[in-house]
């Protein structure tokens, strides 16, 4: 069954907006795990706009032996201040998965995948370094992106399909084309021996249709919508609602 990995970045955004330690990133992760989440995701950035290196270390200890820990980040971004770089954080904390994302400081959120024709050879040694730390490596990719065979060739284990366009199409009431493109990309990846994850703007409203339309998704990483929904229903109830949607999708 598809694993639900809860992204706790937004908890850190709230904390950082006020300063101090509340709301607690680790307490939110603990609540998600107790509700049945199969993983915790974080996306530390060099500008530390939300998750900080200390959070990554604290969460690694919390999650160890209980669920999957997934660290997302830009592998090309250099160390800055007390941000040691993605590879060093992975080396320190030994997550089960490292998801590589080509984001920059100017982006509010991740909004596109890798161009493998341009980036594959730069990624190759970084993928090898992350795998040497024991991490499964997933590449953030647009639905319909060409060159997925390059992801397999450089040693990636999975891709994560960027689902933002699907979510927009779903909200507009016409998701069929976007969903079909995601399904085609997933099938192409699976034929190459790559696992398929998915994430970005997935919500309780659109997740069920996505999983029905895209067979074989191994993991969904959900944060923004889940935390927003939890403001009204509570984190425990919201995580359980997502797990119910996943179970219904088979």
LOSE-966160 format. One record per residue: x, y, z of N, C-alpha, C in turn; residue in three letters; chain. Coordinates in nm, 3 decimals. Layout:
% residues N
> X:Y:Z:X:Y:Z:X:Y:Z:ALA:A .
...
% end
This chain:
% residues 250
> 0.084:-0.119:0.000:0.000:0.000:0.000:0.088:0.125:0.000:UNK:A .
> 0.038:0.232:-0.054:0.110:0.358:-0.060:0.142:0.409:0.080:UNK:A .
> 0.265:0.451:0.102:0.306:0.507:0.230:0.271:0.655:0.235:UNK:A .
> 0.215:0.701:0.345:0.193:0.843:0.369:0.310:0.898:0.449:UNK:A .
> 0.386:0.990:0.388:0.493:1.059:0.459:0.448:1.202:0.484:UNK:A .
> 0.442:1.240:0.609:0.392:1.372:0.647:0.507:1.472:0.648:UNK:A .
> 0.492:1.576:0.567:0.593:1.682:0.559:0.561:1.785:0.668:UNK:A .
> 0.657:1.808:0.757:0.634:1.897:0.872:0.696:2.035:0.853:UNK:A .
> 0.731:2.071:0.729:0.788:2.203:0.705:0.699:2.316:0.757:UNK:A .
> 0.568:2.306:0.734:0.478:2.415:0.770:0.471:2.438:0.920:UNK:A .
> 0.495:2.333:0.998:0.503:2.352:1.143:0.621:2.443:1.176:UNK:A .
> 0.732:2.421:1.106:0.850:2.505:1.128:0.826:2.648:1.082:UNK:A .
> 0.749:2.667:0.974:0.715:2.802:0.930:0.643:2.879:1.040:UNK:A .
> 0.545:2.814:1.103:0.471:2.878:1.212:0.563:2.911:1.329:UNK:A .
> 0.646:2.817:1.365:0.741:2.840:1.475:0.833:2.958:1.445:UNK:A .
> 0.889:2.957:1.325:0.987:3.060:1.290:0.924:3.199:1.279:UNK:A .
> 0.794:3.204:1.249:0.729:3.334:1.235:0.720:3.408:1.367:UNK:A .
> 0.728:3.335:1.477:0.718:3.394:1.610:0.850:3.390:1.686:UNK:A .
> 0.936:3.294:1.648:1.056:3.270:1.727:1.026:3.170:1.836:UNK:A .
> 1.127:3.127:1.907:1.106:3.029:2.012:1.096:2.889:1.957:UNK:A .
> 1.025:2.803:2.028:1.023:2.661:1.993:0.883:2.606:1.967:UNK:A .
> 0.782:2.693:1.967:0.645:2.646:1.948:0.585:2.705:1.821:UNK:A .
> 0.506:2.628:1.748:0.474:2.487:1.771:0.595:2.398:1.745:UNK:A .
> 0.600:2.287:1.813:0.715:2.198:1.808:0.709:2.106:1.687:UNK:A .
> 0.815:2.109:1.608:0.824:2.021:1.491:0.826:1.875:1.535:UNK:A .
> 0.899:1.846:1.639:0.908:1.706:1.684:0.776:1.658:1.743:UNK:A .
> 0.705:1.746:1.814:0.575:1.705:1.869:0.475:1.678:1.756:UNK:A .
> 0.479:1.760:1.652:0.391:1.737:1.537:0.424:1.605:1.469:UNK:A .
> 0.553:1.577:1.452:0.594:1.451:1.391:0.551:1.333:1.477:UNK:A .
> 0.565:1.346:1.608:0.523:1.240:1.699:0.373:1.214:1.685:UNK:A .
> 0.294:1.321:1.676:0.150:1.304:1.661:0.116:1.235:1.530:UNK:A .
> 0.187:1.271:1.423:0.162:1.208:1.294:0.196:1.060:1.297:UNK:A .
> 0.307:1.026:1.361:0.347:0.886:1.370:0.247:0.807:1.454:UNK:A .
> 0.202:0.863:1.565:0.105:0.793:1.649:-0.027:0.771:1.577:UNK:A .
> -0.059:0.861:1.485:-0.182:0.847:1.407:-0.167:0.744:1.294:UNK:A .
> -0.045:0.698:1.270:-0.024:0.593:1.171:0.054:0.631:1.048:UNK:A .
> 0.107:0.753:1.041:0.187:0.792:0.925:0.306:0.697:0.911:UNK:A .
> 0.338:0.664:0.786:0.450:0.573:0.761:0.583:0.640:0.746:UNK:A .
> 0.583:0.773:0.744:0.709:0.844:0.729:0.695:0.990:0.765:UNK:A .
> 0.809:1.054:0.782:0.818:1.198:0.805:0.912:1.255:0.700:UNK:A .
> 0.869:1.364:0.637:0.949:1.432:0.536:0.986:1.571:0.583:UNK:A .
> 1.108:1.612:0.553:1.152:1.750:0.575:1.226:1.798:0.451:UNK:A .
> 1.226:1.929:0.433:1.295:1.989:0.318:1.378:2.106:0.369:UNK:A .
> 1.494:2.079:0.428:1.579:2.189:0.474:1.636:2.267:0.356:UNK:A .
> 1.636:2.399:0.368:1.692:2.486:0.264:1.808:2.565:0.323:UNK:A .
> 1.899:2.607:0.237:2.012:2.687:0.288:1.969:2.814:0.360:UNK:A .
> 1.856:2.876:0.318:1.810:2.998:0.384:1.736:2.972:0.514:UNK:A .
> 1.712:2.845:0.546:1.649:2.803:0.672:1.515:2.873:0.696:UNK:A .
> 1.438:2.886:0.590:1.309:2.953:0.601:1.210:2.873:0.683:UNK:A .
> 1.233:2.742:0.694:1.144:2.661:0.778:1.228:2.558:0.855:UNK:A .
> 1.247:2.440:0.802:1.323:2.337:0.873:1.470:2.376:0.882:UNK:A .
> 1.526:2.361:1.001:1.666:2.393:1.027:1.748:2.265:1.044:UNK:A .
> 1.879:2.273:1.029:1.960:2.152:1.047:1.936:2.083:1.181:UNK:A .
> 1.916:2.162:1.287:1.889:2.101:1.417:1.761:2.022:1.419:UNK:A .
> 1.660:2.069:1.345:1.534:1.994:1.334:1.558:1.859:1.266:UNK:A .
> 1.639:1.860:1.161:1.668:1.736:1.089:1.730:1.634:1.185:UNK:A .
> 1.824:1.679:1.264:1.890:1.587:1.358:1.792:1.536:1.464:UNK:A .
> 1.709:1.628:1.517:1.611:1.588:1.619:1.511:1.487:1.562:UNK:A .
> 1.464:1.513:1.441:1.365:1.424:1.380:1.425:1.289:1.344:UNK:A .
> 1.551:1.288:1.304:1.616:1.160:1.275:1.615:1.071:1.398:UNK:A .
> 1.641:1.130:1.513:1.639:1.051:1.638:1.497:1.006:1.672:UNK:A .
> 1.400:1.094:1.649:1.262:1.061:1.682:1.208:0.947:1.596:UNK:A .
> 1.239:0.953:1.467:1.180:0.859:1.371:1.253:0.725:1.369:UNK:A .
> 1.378:0.723:1.410:1.462:0.603:1.396:1.394:0.478:1.450:UNK:A .
> 1.385:0.375:1.364:1.328:0.247:1.402:1.177:0.245:1.405:UNK:A .
> 1.111:0.357:1.373:0.965:0.364:1.381:0.899:0.382:1.245:UNK:A .
> 0.964:0.457:1.158:0.904:0.491:1.029:1.016:0.535:0.936:UNK:A .
> 0.978:0.575:0.815:1.077:0.621:0.719:1.104:0.770:0.738:UNK:A .
> 1.231:0.807:0.726:1.270:0.948:0.730:1.316:0.986:0.591:UNK:A .
> 1.257:1.092:0.536:1.285:1.137:0.400:1.333:1.282:0.406:UNK:A .
> 1.454:1.305:0.361:1.508:1.441:0.354:1.509:1.486:0.209:UNK:A .
> 1.440:1.597:0.182:1.439:1.656:0.049:1.539:1.773:0.046:UNK:A .
> 1.591:1.801:-0.073:1.676:1.917:-0.084:1.745:1.927:-0.218:UNK:A .
> 1.805:2.042:-0.239:1.880:2.068:-0.362:2.024:2.020:-0.343:UNK:A .
> 2.065:1.918:-0.415:2.201:1.865:-0.394:2.310:1.958:-0.446:UNK:A .
> 2.271:2.055:-0.529:2.370:2.148:-0.585:2.394:2.269:-0.494:UNK:A .
> 2.307:2.290:-0.395:2.320:2.408:-0.309:2.437:2.389:-0.213:UNK:A .
> 2.529:2.485:-0.207:2.645:2.471:-0.118:2.609:2.496:0.027:UNK:A .
> 2.698:2.458:0.116:2.682:2.487:0.258:2.674:2.639:0.277:UNK:A .
> 2.594:2.680:0.376:2.579:2.822:0.405:2.551:2.839:0.553:UNK:A .
> 2.632:2.917:0.622:2.613:2.932:0.765:2.620:2.798:0.834:UNK:A .
> 2.518:2.766:0.916:2.520:2.635:0.982:2.442:2.530:0.904:UNK:A .
> 2.400:2.565:0.780:2.346:2.462:0.690:2.465:2.392:0.623:UNK:A .
> 2.484:2.263:0.651:2.607:2.197:0.605:2.602:2.143:0.464:UNK:A .
> 2.487:2.158:0.396:2.469:2.096:0.265:2.392:1.966:0.279:UNK:A .
> 2.322:1.928:0.171:2.235:1.811:0.176:2.312:1.683:0.202:UNK:A .
> 2.423:1.664:0.132:2.497:1.540:0.148:2.546:1.523:0.291:UNK:A .
> 2.595:1.631:0.351:2.645:1.622:0.488:2.532:1.593:0.586:UNK:A .
> 2.414:1.653:0.565:2.301:1.622:0.654:2.260:1.476:0.642:UNK:A .
> 2.261:1.424:0.521:2.229:1.283:0.501:2.335:1.195:0.566:UNK:A .
> 2.460:1.234:0.553:2.569:1.157:0.613:2.554:1.152:0.766:UNK:A .
> 2.511:1.264:0.824:2.493:1.271:0.970:2.373:1.191:1.018:UNK:A .
> 2.261:1.202:0.947:2.134:1.155:1.001:2.083:1.024:0.942:UNK:A .
> 2.142:0.978:0.832:2.112:0.848:0.773:1.963:0.823:0.749:UNK:A .
> 1.898:0.908:0.672:1.757:0.883:0.641:1.741:0.763:0.548:UNK:A .
> 1.623:0.709:0.546:1.596:0.599:0.453:1.589:0.649:0.308:UNK:A .
> 1.552:0.776:0.290:1.537:0.828:0.155:1.587:0.972:0.147:UNK:A .
> 1.653:1.004:0.037:1.690:1.141:0.004:1.622:1.175:-0.128:UNK:A .
> 1.540:1.279:-0.127:1.468:1.322:-0.247:1.535:1.450:-0.298:UNK:A .
> 1.587:1.444:-0.418:1.661:1.556:-0.474:1.566:1.645:-0.552:UNK:A .
> 1.574:1.776:-0.524:1.480:1.874:-0.579:1.559:1.995:-0.629:UNK:A .
> 1.534:2.041:-0.753:1.611:2.153:-0.806:1.552:2.288:-0.770:UNK:A .
> 1.542:2.318:-0.641:1.482:2.444:-0.600:1.591:2.546:-0.566:UNK:A .
> 1.553:2.671:-0.563:1.644:2.779:-0.528:1.581:2.872:-0.428:UNK:A .
> 1.659:2.966:-0.374:1.609:3.059:-0.274:1.492:3.142:-0.325:UNK:A .
> 1.491:3.170:-0.455:1.387:3.256:-0.510:1.252:3.189:-0.525:UNK:A .
> 1.244:3.060:-0.507:1.118:2.987:-0.520:1.045:2.982:-0.387:UNK:A .
> 0.917:3.014:-0.390:0.837:3.002:-0.269:0.825:2.857:-0.228:UNK:A .
> 0.811:2.771:-0.329:0.803:2.627:-0.306:0.857:2.556:-0.430:UNK:A .
> 0.879:2.429:-0.419:0.929:2.352:-0.534:0.824:2.356:-0.644:UNK:A .
> 0.864:2.396:-0.765:0.765:2.412:-0.871:0.807:2.354:-1.005:UNK:A .
> 0.912:2.271:-1.007:0.951:2.202:-1.130:1.050:2.092:-1.094:UNK:A .
> 1.062:1.996:-1.186:1.155:1.886:-1.166:1.286:1.909:-1.239:UNK:A .
> 1.371:1.809:-1.235:1.502:1.817:-1.299:1.490:1.808:-1.451:UNK:A .
> 1.581:1.877:-1.518:1.605:1.859:-1.661:1.724:1.763:-1.671:UNK:A .
> 1.696:1.637:-1.694:1.802:1.537:-1.687:1.901:1.548:-1.802:UNK:A .
> 1.858:1.601:-1.917:1.953:1.622:-2.026:2.064:1.717:-1.983:UNK:A .
> 2.030:1.811:-1.897:2.127:1.909:-1.847:2.196:1.862:-1.718:UNK:A .
> 2.118:1.797:-1.629:2.164:1.776:-1.492:2.214:1.636:-1.459:UNK:A .
> 2.193:1.538:-1.547:2.221:1.399:-1.509:2.366:1.378:-1.468:UNK:A .
> 2.460:1.427:-1.545:2.600:1.399:-1.511:2.645:1.473:-1.386:UNK:A .
> 2.587:1.588:-1.358:2.616:1.656:-1.231:2.557:1.579:-1.114:UNK:A .
> 2.443:1.515:-1.139:2.378:1.440:-1.033:2.446:1.307:-1.004:UNK:A .
> 2.509:1.247:-1.104:2.562:1.112:-1.089:2.647:1.094:-0.963:UNK:A .
> 2.751:1.175:-0.940:2.834:1.152:-0.820:2.760:1.182:-0.690:UNK:A .
> 2.664:1.274:-0.696:2.587:1.306:-0.576:2.493:1.192:-0.540:UNK:A .
> 2.432:1.131:-0.641:2.349:1.013:-0.617:2.433:0.903:-0.554:UNK:A .
> 2.552:0.882:-0.608:2.640:0.778:-0.554:2.677:0.808:-0.410:UNK:A .
> 2.706:0.934:-0.380:2.743:0.971:-0.244:2.629:0.950:-0.146:UNK:A .
> 2.507:0.982:-0.187:2.391:0.963:-0.100:2.363:0.815:-0.078:UNK:A .
> 2.376:0.735:-0.182:2.353:0.592:-0.168:2.460:0.527:-0.080:UNK:A .
> 2.581:0.583:-0.083:2.687:0.532:0.005:2.653:0.555:0.152:UNK:A .
> 2.564:0.650:0.179:2.518:0.676:0.315:2.400:0.587:0.353:UNK:A .
> 2.358:0.502:0.262:2.248:0.411:0.290:2.111:0.463:0.252:UNK:A .
> 2.106:0.577:0.183:1.977:0.636:0.147:1.930:0.589:0.010:UNK:A .
> 1.804:0.561:-0.001:1.740:0.545:-0.131:1.729:0.684:-0.192:UNK:A .
> 1.752:0.696:-0.322:1.754:0.828:-0.386:1.637:0.841:-0.483:UNK:A .
> 1.561:0.948:-0.465:1.448:0.979:-0.552:1.472:1.116:-0.616:UNK:A .
> 1.437:1.129:-0.744:1.453:1.254:-0.817:1.317:1.317:-0.843:UNK:A .
> 1.303:1.443:-0.812:1.179:1.518:-0.835:1.168:1.549:-0.983:UNK:A .
> 1.060:1.501:-1.046:1.047:1.509:-1.190:0.907:1.558:-1.229:UNK:A .
> 0.902:1.637:-1.336:0.774:1.678:-1.391:0.706:1.560:-1.460:UNK:A .
> 0.573:1.554:-1.452:0.499:1.459:-1.533:0.524:1.490:-1.680:UNK:A .
> 0.555:1.387:-1.756:0.584:1.406:-1.897:0.727:1.442:-1.928:UNK:A .
> 0.813:1.449:-1.827:0.953:1.486:-1.851:1.021:1.380:-1.936:UNK:A .
> 1.101:1.421:-2.034:1.175:1.323:-2.115:1.298:1.272:-2.041:UNK:A .
> 1.352:1.163:-2.092:1.482:1.117:-2.044:1.483:1.045:-1.912:UNK:A .
> 1.372:0.981:-1.875:1.372:0.910:-1.747:1.475:0.797:-1.745:UNK:A .
> 1.514:0.748:-1.862:1.617:0.645:-1.864:1.748:0.696:-1.805:UNK:A .
> 1.769:0.828:-1.808:1.890:0.884:-1.748:1.884:0.875:-1.596:UNK:A .
> 1.764:0.885:-1.538:1.751:0.870:-1.393:1.797:0.731:-1.351:UNK:A .
> 1.755:0.630:-1.425:1.801:0.494:-1.394:1.950:0.479:-1.419:UNK:A .
> 2.001:0.541:-1.526:2.141:0.525:-1.562:2.236:0.585:-1.458:UNK:A .
> 2.194:0.690:-1.389:2.283:0.752:-1.289:2.264:0.694:-1.150:UNK:A .
> 2.177:0.594:-1.138:2.166:0.521:-1.013:2.050:0.558:-0.924:UNK:A .
> 1.960:0.645:-0.968:1.844:0.678:-0.887:1.758:0.554:-0.866:UNK:A .
> 1.692:0.549:-0.752:1.604:0.437:-0.719:1.458:0.466:-0.753:UNK:A .
> 1.419:0.593:-0.741:1.281:0.632:-0.762:1.276:0.770:-0.828:UNK:A .
> 1.158:0.805:-0.877:1.128:0.943:-0.908:1.011:0.985:-0.820:UNK:A .
> 1.001:1.114:-0.794:0.882:1.170:-0.731:0.816:1.259:-0.835:UNK:A .
> 0.695:1.223:-0.875:0.622:1.302:-0.974:0.570:1.430:-0.907:UNK:A .
> 0.604:1.544:-0.969:0.554:1.673:-0.923:0.407:1.684:-0.960:UNK:A .
> 0.321:1.687:-0.859:0.176:1.679:-0.882:0.107:1.815:-0.876:UNK:A .
> 0.183:1.924:-0.871:0.120:2.056:-0.869:0.026:2.080:-0.986:UNK:A .
> 0.068:2.054:-1.110:-0.024:2.076:-1.223:-0.149:1.989:-1.216:UNK:A .
> -0.135:1.865:-1.168:-0.254:1.781:-1.150:-0.349:1.844:-1.049:UNK:A .
> -0.296:1.893:-0.937:-0.381:1.952:-0.834:-0.453:2.076:-0.888:UNK:A .
> -0.383:2.156:-0.966:-0.446:2.274:-1.026:-0.558:2.233:-1.122:UNK:A .
> -0.531:2.132:-1.204:-0.633:2.085:-1.298:-0.752:2.027:-1.224:UNK:A .
> -0.728:1.955:-1.116:-0.836:1.898:-1.036:-0.923:2.010:-0.979:UNK:A .
> -0.859:2.113:-0.925:-0.933:2.224:-0.867:-1.016:2.297:-0.972:UNK:A .
> -0.966:2.297:-1.096:-1.039:2.363:-1.206:-1.148:2.274:-1.263:UNK:A .
> -1.155:2.149:-1.218:-1.262:2.060:-1.261:-1.233:1.979:-1.386:UNK:A .
> -1.107:1.978:-1.431:-1.074:1.905:-1.554:-0.937:1.837:-1.539:UNK:A .
> -0.927:1.734:-1.453:-0.796:1.674:-1.425:-0.754:1.562:-1.519:UNK:A .
> -0.840:1.525:-1.615:-0.815:1.401:-1.690:-0.681:1.401:-1.763:UNK:A .
> -0.648:1.509:-1.832:-0.524:1.511:-1.910:-0.403:1.509:-1.818:UNK:A .
> -0.407:1.588:-1.710:-0.294:1.591:-1.616:-0.277:1.457:-1.548:UNK:A .
> -0.387:1.393:-1.514:-0.380:1.262:-1.449:-0.323:1.158:-1.544:UNK:A .
> -0.366:1.162:-1.670:-0.314:1.067:-1.769:-0.164:1.086:-1.790:UNK:A .
> -0.118:1.210:-1.785:0.024:1.236:-1.802:0.103:1.181:-1.683:UNK:A .
> 0.050:1.197:-1.564:0.114:1.138:-1.446:0.119:0.985:-1.458:UNK:A .
> 0.009:0.926:-1.502:0.003:0.781:-1.515:0.103:0.731:-1.618:UNK:A .
> 0.116:0.803:-1.729:0.210:0.763:-1.832:0.354:0.773:-1.782:UNK:A .
> 0.383:0.878:-1.708:0.518:0.895:-1.653:0.549:0.786:-1.551:UNK:A .
> 0.451:0.754:-1.467:0.472:0.647:-1.369:0.499:0.515:-1.438:UNK:A .
> 0.421:0.484:-1.541:0.440:0.357:-1.613:0.577:0.352:-1.680:UNK:A .
> 0.620:0.464:-1.737:0.752:0.468:-1.800:0.861:0.445:-1.696:UNK:A .
> 0.849:0.510:-1.581:0.948:0.491:-1.475:0.951:0.347:-1.427:UNK:A .
> 0.834:0.290:-1.404:0.826:0.153:-1.355:0.885:0.055:-1.455:UNK:A .
> 0.867:0.081:-1.584:0.925:-0.006:-1.686:1.077:-0.001:-1.686:UNK:A .
> 1.132:0.108:-1.637:1.277:0.124:-1.626:1.332:0.069:-1.494:UNK:A .
> 1.245:0.016:-1.409:1.286:-0.035:-1.280:1.290:0.069:-1.170:UNK:A .
> 1.234:0.187:-1.194:1.230:0.293:-1.095:1.099:0.287:-1.017:UNK:A .
> 1.109:0.306:-0.886:0.989:0.323:-0.806:0.931:0.461:-0.828:UNK:A .
> 0.804:0.479:-0.791:0.735:0.605:-0.814:0.676:0.659:-0.684:UNK:A .
> 0.717:0.780:-0.647:0.657:0.857:-0.541:0.582:0.974:-0.603:UNK:A .
> 0.508:1.047:-0.523:0.435:1.163:-0.575:0.420:1.266:-0.464:UNK:A .
> 0.418:1.393:-0.503:0.396:1.496:-0.404:0.385:1.634:-0.463:UNK:A .
> 0.318:1.719:-0.393:0.300:1.863:-0.412:0.153:1.893:-0.438:UNK:A .
> 0.093:1.962:-0.341:-0.046:2.006:-0.347:-0.147:1.891:-0.350:UNK:A .
> -0.104:1.772:-0.312:-0.202:1.665:-0.291:-0.280:1.696:-0.163:UNK:A .
> -0.406:1.659:-0.164:-0.495:1.692:-0.054:-0.598:1.581:-0.038:UNK:A .
> -0.681:1.592:0.067:-0.788:1.494:0.081:-0.883:1.497:-0.038:UNK:A .
> -0.900:1.613:-0.098:-0.993:1.625:-0.210:-0.945:1.551:-0.334:UNK:A .
> -0.813:1.557:-0.361:-0.765:1.505:-0.490:-0.682:1.378:-0.481:UNK:A .
> -0.648:1.334:-0.361:-0.558:1.220:-0.347:-0.620:1.090:-0.396:UNK:A .
> -0.745:1.064:-0.361:-0.808:0.939:-0.401:-0.811:0.922:-0.552:UNK:A .
> -0.851:1.026:-0.624:-0.855:1.019:-0.769:-0.716:0.998:-0.827:UNK:A .
> -0.617:1.061:-0.765:-0.480:1.044:-0.814:-0.435:0.899:-0.799:UNK:A .
> -0.455:0.840:-0.683:-0.409:0.704:-0.660:-0.487:0.603:-0.744:UNK:A .
> -0.613:0.628:-0.769:-0.689:0.540:-0.858:-0.637:0.550:-1.001:UNK:A .
> -0.595:0.670:-1.040:-0.553:0.691:-1.177:-0.408:0.660:-1.205:UNK:A .
> -0.328:0.651:-1.102:-0.183:0.626:-1.118:-0.147:0.504:-1.034:UNK:A .
> -0.153:0.386:-1.090:-0.127:0.264:-1.012:0.019:0.255:-0.968:UNK:A .
> 0.038:0.192:-0.854:0.172:0.156:-0.811:0.251:0.266:-0.744:UNK:A .
> 0.186:0.374:-0.699:0.258:0.480:-0.628:0.302:0.427:-0.492:UNK:A .
> 0.430:0.435:-0.465:0.486:0.377:-0.343:0.472:0.469:-0.222:UNK:A .
> 0.478:0.601:-0.247:0.477:0.696:-0.136:0.422:0.829:-0.182:UNK:A .
> 0.342:0.893:-0.097:0.302:1.031:-0.119:0.353:1.114:-0.003:UNK:A .
> 0.411:1.227:-0.035:0.460:1.321:0.066:0.365:1.440:0.067:UNK:A .
> 0.301:1.464:0.180:0.198:1.566:0.189:0.221:1.651:0.313:UNK:A .
> 0.224:1.783:0.293:0.248:1.872:0.405:0.155:1.991:0.409:UNK:A .
> 0.160:2.074:0.304:0.088:2.201:0.307:-0.061:2.181:0.330:UNK:A .
> -0.125:2.098:0.247:-0.269:2.076:0.263:-0.299:2.005:0.393:UNK:A .
> -0.218:1.907:0.428:-0.244:1.829:0.549:-0.239:1.918:0.673:UNK:A .
> -0.139:2.003:0.682:-0.129:2.091:0.799:-0.244:2.191:0.800:UNK:A .
> -0.280:2.243:0.681:-0.394:2.334:0.675:-0.522:2.268:0.719:UNK:A .
> -0.546:2.147:0.675:-0.667:2.074:0.715:-0.665:2.042:0.864:UNK:A .
> -0.546:2.017:0.916:-0.535:1.984:1.058:-0.567:2.102:1.149:UNK:A .
> -0.559:2.224:1.097:-0.598:2.340:1.177:-0.744:2.332:1.219:UNK:A .
> -0.826:2.266:1.136:-0.969:2.255:1.164:-1.006:2.123:1.231:UNK:A .
> -0.942:2.016:1.187:-0.984:1.882:1.233:-0.889:1.822:1.336:UNK:A .
> -0.769:1.876:1.348:-0.668:1.816:1.435:-0.576:1.726:1.356:UNK:A .
> -0.454:1.715:1.401:-0.353:1.639:1.327:-0.382:1.490:1.327:UNK:A .
> -0.423:1.437:1.440:-0.452:1.294:1.448:-0.564:1.256:1.351:UNK:A .
> -0.673:1.329:1.354:-0.787:1.298:1.267:-0.752:1.317:1.120:UNK:A .
> -0.670:1.417:1.090:-0.636:1.445:0.951:-0.546:1.336:0.894:UNK:A .
> -0.446:1.295:0.969:-0.359:1.186:0.923:-0.442:1.060:0.902:UNK:A .
> -0.531:1.030:0.993:-0.615:0.911:0.979:-0.707:0.921:0.859:UNK:A .
> -0.755:1.041:0.827:-0.838:1.058:0.709:-0.759:1.029:0.582:UNK:A .
> -0.635:1.075:0.575:-0.551:1.045:0.461:-0.525:0.894:0.449:UNK:A .
> -0.500:0.831:0.561:-0.476:0.687:0.558:-0.601:0.612:0.509:UNK:A .
> -0.718:0.662:0.543:-0.840:0.601:0.494:-0.855:0.616:0.343:UNK:A .
> -0.817:0.730:0.289:-0.821:0.751:0.145:-0.725:0.656:0.075:UNK:A .
> -0.605:0.642:0.131:-0.505:0.552:0.072:-0.554:0.408:0.074:UNK:A .
> -0.611:0.368:0.187:-0.663:0.231:0.197:-0.774:0.206:0.096:UNK:A .
> -0.861:0.304:0.078:-0.972:0.287:-0.016:-0.923:0.277:-0.160:UNK:A .
> -0.807:0.338:-0.187:-0.752:0.333:-0.321:-0.679:0.201:-0.347:UNK:A .
> -0.662:0.123:-0.243:-0.600:-0.008:-0.262:-0.450:-0.006:-0.257:UNK:A .
% end
